[in-house]
Amino acid sequence: MGNSTSSAMSKEILEDLKLNTKFTETEISQWYGNFQQQCPTGRITLEEFEQIYTRFFPESDAKSYARHVFRSFDTNDDGTLDFKEYIIALHMTSSGKTTRKLEWAFSLFDVDKNGYISKTEVTEICQAIFKLIPKEEQCRLAQDENTPEKRANKLWSFFEKRDDERLAEGEFIKGVIENENAMRLIHYEPMKQ
């Protein structure tokens, strides 16, 4: 037996992750191994999460975005993510358009967790997204989205709300699904070279 029990993932968690993400059992097991090495406590702190993100975006300042992502997945507000929260975070932030992803995006933009999104919150997330975009890519952005404020204005315009109004989750999801551009603006995907 040895210490294999402590490093083995429970079957329930594995099944749950296979069901809720597009990852294979092999991928999940590999990540679990890495996770055990990096986080012997079984939990990831905000600092560790920031470091992981920095590796994903070596040419950018990923810290503020990582903080927002972390907040949106730290559902019990204990300041750490467990393995399951972490894998779901990886899955949600990778590409795709499912309603689940949009529900996650809503919680990302709902900075104060009050169940609504304001224009101020959209601007705050757009600023964090902007820091992910490498400088040389920023100068190639369209004229109406080449600053965080312009990006926020453009995104907000899809929801047909006044600047002082707020957006509920259903409205957000509907607005993003109906507008290809909104879908593109709510996250950052590196440009294809």
Buried (B, 14 or more C-beta within 10 A) or exposed (E): EEEEEEEEBEEEBBEBBBEBBEBEEEBBEEBBEEBBEEBEEEBBBBEBBBBBBBEBBEEBBBBBBBBBBBBBBBEEEEEBBBBBBBBBBBBBBEEEEEEBBBBBBBBBBBBEEEEBBBBEBBBBBBBBBBBBBBEEBEEEBEEEBBBBEBBBBBBBBBBEBEEEEBBEBEBBBEBBEEBEBBBEBBBBEEEEE
